[in-house]
Each structure stands twice: as C-alpha cells, then as structure tokens.
Amino acid sequence: MPRAFATEVGRRLILIVLGALCACALLPGARAEAADVDGLQAKVSAARGEASDLAAQLGSAREQLADAEARAAAAAAHEQRLTALLANGQERAARLGAKVALSERRLAREKRRLRRARGGLARRLVAIYVSGAPSTASVVLESTDFGDLATRAGYLRQIESSDEGLAQRVEQVRDAVGRELDLVAELKARADAYNERLAVARSEISAVRESAAAAASRQDSIAAAREASLSELKGRIGGWVEDIKAARAAEARAASQAAAEATVERWLGGPYSIPAYIVICESGGDYSALNPSSGAGGAYQILPSTWALYGGQGAPQDAPKAEQDRIAAEIWADSGPGAWSCA
C-alpha cells in the first residue's frame, strides 16, 4: 500500500473507532436496552465474514499493486539503459560521420593529384610521340667531342629518370586513391550499421515507454479499487458505531475508555494487541490467515523473519492467539504503527 494513502485511511479509521468508543462510554441501564445491544453485537459478529472478504480483497489489491509497481520500475530501468545505449550510439555515429567526411576530402585531394600526374604523363607521352625519344646511339653520333658526349649522356639519364619517376608517381597516386576509396566504403558501412542499431534502440524505447504507461494505468486502477474496498470497510464499521450510539443514547452512564474499547474489539473478534481497524484491514481478524505472496501470517500478518526475531516458534498463523497477541504487542512497542501497511 502507498504509505501516504495507508496513513490517511488509518487516520480516518481511528476517528471511526474513537467514535465507537465514545458511544460505548454509555452503558445500558435497563434489560430492554441490553437486549438491543446484544442484538447489535450479534449483527456485528455476523458481519465479520464480510469484513474478512474485504480484507482478502485488500490483500489481493496490495499484491497486484506491488506487481504493477515492480513492472513500472523495471520498464523505467530498461528505458534508462536503452537511452544510454542510444546516446552512445549517436555519439559513435557522429564520430564515424566525421571520419567519413575527412576520408572523402582526402579522397578528393588524391583524385586531383592523380589527374595532375596523369596530365603530366600524357603531355610527356605526346612530346615523345612528336619529337621522338632520344636514344644512346643518337647521343653518341651527334656529340662533337667527349665533353659534349658526357653532357648529352647526363641529360639522357635525367630524362629517363624523370620519365620513370613520373610513371611511378602516377602509380602511387592511383594506389592511394584506391586505399581511400576502400576506407570510405568501410566507414560508410560501419556508419550504416550503427544507424540501423540506433533505429532498433529507438523502437525499443518506444515499446518500453508504452509498456510503462500501461503499467502506470494498471497501477492507478488497482489503487482506485483498493481505495474503494477500504472505503467500504470504513463505512461498515462506521455504520456499526452509529447503531451502537443510537441504541445506548437513551439510558447510559459513563464508562471507562478501556472498557468501551474492549467491547468493540470483542465484537470484532478481539481483544487485540494493536488497534482493531489495523487487524481487520490486515487479516479480517483471522488468526490463521496466510498471505501466500509475502508469507506473512496470523491476525497481525507478521512476516516469518520478524516472528522469529521476537522469539516466535513455527509459523505465525499456527501459533495460539495469546502468542500472536504477545509478539504483536512487542512489535507495536518497538515500531508503532509503522510496522503495518494498513496503519
């Protein structure tokens, strides 16, 4: 049960029980009045079964509400993980996009260099075609002396070296362009893969959000049903209190608050070690009640671990009334109403 909701319901039920105690502060002064009170007592005792049913409904609503809250929390955590993955993927996709852009710029530069190198090679080939390539024999025959021969031979080696270097340059630039093309293709493929993963993550986030919204709607519905059950239980107890007040209003005298409280609790199946409305809300006053979900048992719905901590033997719902009352009183003394969700 949500803490604020349980506290508010507990506060209202306390007011109702206090009203009952004030009504019970007037004792009957005649046999006819006593008979009326006995009739009311029988009526309240007969209605305890309905109160137990309401308590069972409240217990079921608590379990459903806890399940809905757990589902909502799990959905929120899953969405948070997916959001982190999406943010990381977007960052990596941006880095890959930057690498692709850089590689494309480098590729453009290499292509321009290749065009220039190919242009130079083409011009050289045209020049050779037009004027012919110098040969060693022509250099020897056309030389006037040894110095001229050496000079012509040096020029010939430089031309051959230049032609070879130009061809190598064209080949190197062509290889560089090929490598850049491969790199751009690889980076684009990686970027496309990341974009696909990001699309899947966005779809998953959308589905998780829809699931969380459905869980929240379910949680609101369960809370509303729980509040309606508590209101019905409160109304029944209030009606019994009003009947007692009307029956004892004619002839009554002051009585102690403790005696009046004991009367009300006896009619509700007590006396109990803690306020009766908490016991009715928790178990309907059934000392053998068991919550199969949490394992809490007995009229006070005590958890097995808490029961053992206070010296209880066996299961709470199997213990005698006196033992359950004793341990509940000790828990109340140590923790007060905070130990019960209906308080």
PLY file of the C-alpha trace (Angstrom):
ply
format ascii 1.0
element vertex 343
property float x
property float y
property float z
element edge 342
property int vertex1
property int vertex2
end_header
0.00 0.00 0.00
1.33 3.50 -0.76
2.44 4.97 2.55
0.54 8.28 2.34
-2.68 6.53 1.28
-2.45 3.95 4.10
-1.74 6.69 6.66
-4.78 8.71 5.56
-7.06 5.65 5.66
-5.65 4.70 9.05
-6.32 8.21 10.38
-9.96 8.06 9.22
-10.49 4.63 10.70
-9.03 5.83 14.01
-11.66 8.58 14.07
-14.37 6.00 13.46
-13.11 3.74 16.26
-12.86 6.73 18.61
-16.48 7.49 17.77
-17.36 3.95 18.71
-15.50 4.28 21.99
-17.37 7.46 22.83
-20.68 5.72 22.08
-19.67 2.74 24.17
-18.89 5.06 27.06
-22.64 4.89 27.84
-23.69 1.59 29.50
-27.27 0.24 29.35
-29.49 0.95 32.30
-32.35 -1.46 31.56
-32.83 -5.06 30.36
-34.59 -3.94 27.18
-31.62 -1.74 26.29
-29.25 -4.61 27.00
-31.26 -6.79 24.65
-30.91 -4.16 21.91
-27.15 -4.02 22.41
-26.95 -7.81 22.31
-28.80 -7.72 19.01
-26.30 -5.23 17.64
-23.47 -7.38 18.91
-24.87 -10.35 17.00
-25.24 -8.18 13.91
-21.62 -7.05 14.09
-20.41 -10.60 14.69
-22.34 -11.82 11.65
-20.80 -9.06 9.54
-17.25 -10.13 10.40
-17.34 -12.55 7.49
-17.94 -9.69 5.10
-15.10 -7.75 6.73
-12.84 -10.77 6.18
-13.77 -10.81 2.50
-12.93 -7.15 2.23
-9.62 -7.79 3.97
-8.88 -10.53 1.42
-9.70 -8.12 -1.40
-7.34 -5.55 0.13
-4.58 -8.14 0.38
-5.04 -9.11 -3.27
-5.01 -5.45 -4.28
-1.76 -4.94 -2.35
-0.12 -7.80 -4.24
-1.35 -6.54 -7.61
-0.20 -3.02 -6.79
3.25 -4.26 -5.78
3.48 -6.24 -9.04
2.44 -3.19 -11.08
4.98 -1.01 -9.28
7.71 -3.60 -9.92
6.81 -3.74 -13.63
6.86 0.06 -13.86
10.26 0.20 -12.13
11.67 -2.48 -14.45
10.35 -0.64 -17.51
11.90 2.62 -16.29
15.28 0.92 -15.73
15.13 -0.71 -19.19
14.30 2.62 -20.80
17.23 4.22 -18.99
19.61 1.53 -20.32
18.29 1.91 -23.85
18.53 5.69 -23.64
22.19 5.38 -22.60
22.82 2.97 -25.49
21.11 5.36 -27.89
23.18 8.31 -26.68
26.40 6.28 -27.00
25.39 5.09 -30.47
24.59 8.61 -31.60
27.99 9.78 -30.39
29.79 6.95 -32.21
27.73 7.55 -35.33
28.73 11.20 -35.24
32.41 10.22 -34.96
32.06 7.82 -37.87
30.33 10.51 -39.90
33.23 12.86 -39.22
35.71 10.17 -40.31
33.73 9.56 -43.50
33.74 13.28 -44.29
37.50 13.50 -43.64
38.17 10.44 -45.82
36.04 11.88 -48.61
38.04 15.12 -48.52
41.32 13.18 -48.62
39.95 11.11 -51.48
39.08 14.26 -53.41
42.65 15.57 -52.91
44.17 12.30 -54.09
41.92 12.30 -57.14
43.11 15.82 -58.03
46.73 14.70 -57.62
46.03 11.69 -59.82
44.55 13.90 -62.52
47.59 16.19 -62.42
50.00 13.24 -62.55
48.12 11.65 -65.42
48.08 15.00 -67.23
51.85 15.34 -66.87
52.38 11.79 -68.07
50.08 12.38 -71.04
51.94 15.53 -72.03
55.27 13.69 -71.81
53.98 10.86 -73.97
52.74 13.38 -76.55
56.15 15.07 -76.56
57.90 11.74 -77.08
55.48 10.90 -79.88
56.05 14.25 -81.61
59.83 14.59 -81.22
60.78 11.02 -80.51
62.61 9.69 -77.52
66.38 10.28 -77.52
68.49 7.13 -77.78
72.08 6.33 -76.75
73.15 5.89 -80.37
71.87 9.34 -81.38
73.63 10.90 -78.41
76.98 9.31 -79.43
76.65 10.16 -83.11
75.57 13.75 -82.58
78.27 14.59 -79.99
81.13 16.84 -81.19
83.63 15.86 -78.53
83.93 13.90 -75.31
82.64 16.76 -73.14
79.58 17.15 -75.31
79.05 13.40 -75.15
79.17 13.43 -71.34
76.75 16.34 -71.21
74.34 14.69 -73.63
74.57 11.39 -71.73
73.76 13.21 -68.45
70.73 14.84 -70.00
69.59 11.47 -71.31
69.83 9.87 -67.84
67.87 12.78 -66.33
65.12 12.42 -68.96
64.89 8.68 -68.37
64.85 9.18 -64.58
62.17 11.87 -64.89
60.00 9.66 -67.08
60.38 6.73 -64.67
59.58 8.95 -61.65
56.51 10.36 -63.38
55.22 6.86 -64.10
55.89 5.77 -60.50
54.13 8.85 -59.20
51.06 8.08 -61.27
51.06 4.52 -59.91
51.49 5.69 -56.27
48.69 8.22 -56.53
46.45 5.62 -58.14
47.13 3.20 -55.25
46.44 5.95 -52.69
43.14 6.71 -54.37
42.22 3.02 -54.22
43.04 2.84 -50.49
40.99 5.95 -49.76
38.07 4.51 -51.71
38.23 1.30 -49.65
38.42 3.28 -46.40
35.44 5.46 -47.32
33.40 2.37 -48.21
34.30 0.68 -44.90
33.45 3.76 -42.84
30.15 4.22 -44.62
29.26 0.57 -43.99
30.06 0.96 -40.28
28.03 4.17 -40.11
25.07 2.45 -41.79
25.29 -0.42 -39.29
25.26 2.00 -36.37
22.31 3.86 -37.84
20.41 0.56 -38.03
21.22 -0.19 -34.38
20.09 3.29 -33.39
16.79 2.77 -35.20
16.26 -0.52 -33.33
17.09 1.16 -30.00
14.59 3.95 -30.72
11.91 1.37 -31.48
12.67 -0.50 -28.26
12.48 2.71 -26.22
9.09 3.47 -27.74
7.83 -0.02 -26.86
9.20 0.24 -23.30
7.52 3.59 -22.81
4.20 2.16 -23.96
4.63 -0.74 -21.55
5.46 1.65 -18.70
2.38 3.73 -19.50
0.20 0.59 -19.44
1.73 -0.46 -16.09
1.08 3.01 -14.66
-2.55 2.86 -15.83
-2.92 -0.58 -14.27
-1.38 0.72 -11.05
-3.89 3.59 -10.91
-6.77 1.17 -11.49
-5.57 -1.14 -8.70
-5.11 1.80 -6.33
-8.66 3.01 -7.08
-10.11 -0.46 -6.43
-8.15 -0.70 -3.19
-9.39 2.68 -2.04
-12.98 1.64 -2.81
-12.57 -1.53 -0.71
-11.14 0.43 2.20
-13.97 2.96 1.94
-16.49 0.15 2.07
-14.83 -1.37 5.14
-14.70 2.05 6.80
-18.38 2.63 6.00
-19.41 -0.67 7.56
-17.50 -0.03 10.77
-18.93 3.49 10.88
-22.46 2.09 10.47
-21.95 -0.31 13.36
-20.68 2.54 15.52
-23.72 4.66 14.68
-26.06 1.75 15.56
-24.36 1.34 18.94
-24.57 5.07 19.65
-28.31 5.13 18.81
-29.04 2.05 20.98
-27.23 3.44 24.02
-28.25 7.09 23.74
-31.50 6.74 25.80
-30.21 5.17 29.01
-26.48 5.15 29.65
-23.85 6.22 32.06
-20.15 6.99 31.77
-17.75 4.11 31.44
-14.02 3.91 31.00
-12.50 4.19 27.55
-10.68 0.91 28.10
-13.95 -0.94 28.75
-15.59 0.58 25.68
-12.58 -0.33 23.52
-12.63 -3.87 24.85
-16.34 -4.15 23.96
-15.81 -3.03 20.37
-12.76 -5.27 19.93
-14.60 -8.26 21.45
-17.39 -7.84 18.92
-14.80 -7.69 16.13
-13.12 -10.89 17.33
-10.60 -9.41 19.79
-9.30 -8.18 22.06
-6.20 -7.38 20.02
-2.76 -6.04 20.95
-2.95 -3.24 18.39
-5.84 -1.08 17.12
-8.71 -3.20 15.82
-9.02 -1.41 12.47
-5.45 -2.42 11.57
-6.15 -6.08 12.34
-9.41 -6.07 10.35
-7.66 -4.42 7.40
-4.69 -6.80 7.54
-6.47 -10.15 8.02
-10.14 -9.64 8.88
-9.27 -10.74 12.43
-8.43 -14.28 11.27
-5.63 -15.69 13.45
-4.97 -18.45 10.90
-4.74 -16.12 7.85
-1.76 -16.57 5.48
-0.54 -14.28 2.69
0.90 -16.74 0.09
2.80 -13.96 -1.66
4.76 -12.47 1.25
4.48 -15.35 3.72
3.02 -13.03 6.40
0.60 -14.89 8.66
-1.78 -14.67 11.58
-4.26 -11.98 12.59
-1.45 -9.40 12.61
0.13 -10.56 9.29
3.62 -10.88 10.79
6.49 -11.87 8.48
8.24 -15.16 9.43
11.59 -13.36 9.85
10.03 -10.81 12.24
8.19 -13.59 14.07
11.45 -15.47 14.65
13.24 -12.25 15.67
10.75 -11.79 18.54
11.10 -15.38 19.71
8.16 -16.94 17.86
8.24 -20.67 17.17
6.93 -22.21 13.94
4.70 -20.15 11.64
2.76 -17.11 12.95
-0.62 -18.41 11.68
-0.13 -21.70 13.56
0.58 -20.06 16.93
-2.09 -19.65 19.65
-3.92 -16.33 19.93
-2.08 -15.43 23.13
1.33 -15.90 21.46
0.32 -13.83 18.43
-1.04 -11.08 20.73
2.17 -11.05 22.76
4.53 -10.73 19.81
2.31 -8.14 18.10
2.36 -6.07 21.31
6.17 -6.18 21.38
6.38 -5.13 17.70
3.97 -2.26 18.39
6.04 -1.18 21.39
9.23 -1.15 19.30
7.99 0.18 15.95
4.48 1.53 16.48
2.06 1.66 13.52
4.94 1.85 11.04
5.25 -1.94 11.11
1.84 -2.40 9.40
0.89 -1.23 5.91
-2.77 -0.63 6.94
-1.79 1.72 9.77
0 1
1 2
2 3
3 4
4 5
5 6
6 7
7 8
8 9
9 10
10 11
11 12
12 13
13 14
14 15
15 16
16 17
17 18
18 19
19 20
20 21
21 22
22 23
23 24
24 25
25 26
26 27
27 28
28 29
29 30
30 31
31 32
32 33
33 34
34 35
35 36
36 37
37 38
38 39
39 40
40 41
41 42
42 43
43 44
44 45
45 46
46 47
47 48
48 49
49 50
50 51
51 52
52 53
53 54
54 55
55 56
56 57
57 58
58 59
59 60
60 61
61 62
62 63
63 64
64 65
65 66
66 67
67 68
68 69
69 70
70 71
71 72
72 73
73 74
74 75
75 76
76 77
77 78
78 79
79 80
80 81
81 82
82 83
83 84
84 85
85 86
86 87
87 88
88 89
89 90
90 91
91 92
92 93
93 94
94 95
95 96
96 97
97 98
98 99
99 100
100 101
101 102
102 103
103 104
104 105
105 106
106 107
107 108
108 109
109 110
110 111
111 112
112 113
113 114
114 115
115 116
116 117
117 118
118 119
119 120
120 121
121 122
122 123
123 124
124 125
125 126
126 127
127 128
128 129
129 130
130 131
131 132
132 133
133 134
134 135
135 136
136 137
137 138
138 139
139 140
140 141
141 142
142 143
143 144
144 145
145 146
146 147
147 148
148 149
149 150
150 151
151 152
152 153
153 154
154 155
155 156
156 157
157 158
158 159
159 160
160 161
161 162
162 163
163 164
164 165
165 166
166 167
167 168
168 169
169 170
170 171
171 172
172 173
173 174
174 175
175 176
176 177
177 178
178 179
179 180
180 181
181 182
182 183
183 184
184 185
185 186
186 187
187 188
188 189
189 190
190 191
191 192
192 193
193 194
194 195
195 196
196 197
197 198
198 199
199 200
200 201
201 202
202 203
203 204
204 205
205 206
206 207
207 208
208 209
209 210
210 211
211 212
212 213
213 214
214 215
215 216
216 217
217 218
218 219
219 220
220 221
221 222
222 223
223 224
224 225
225 226
226 227
227 228
228 229
229 230
230 231
231 232
232 233
233 234
234 235
235 236
236 237
237 238
238 239
239 240
240 241
241 242
242 243
243 244
244 245
245 246
246 247
247 248
248 249
249 250
250 251
251 252
252 253
253 254
254 255
255 256
256 257
257 258
258 259
259 260
260 261
261 262
262 263
263 264
264 265
265 266
266 267
267 268
268 269
269 270
270 271
271 272
272 273
273 274
274 275
275 276
276 277
277 278
278 279
279 280
280 281
281 282
282 283
283 284
284 285
285 286
286 287
287 288
288 289
289 290
290 291
291 292
292 293
293 294
294 295
295 296
296 297
297 298
298 299
299 300
300 301
301 302
302 303
303 304
304 305
305 306
306 307
307 308
308 309
309 310
310 311
311 312
312 313
313 314
314 315
315 316
316 317
317 318
318 319
319 320
320 321
321 322
322 323
323 324
324 325
325 326
326 327
327 328
328 329
329 330
330 331
331 332
332 333
333 334
334 335
335 336
336 337
337 338
338 339
339 340
340 341
341 342
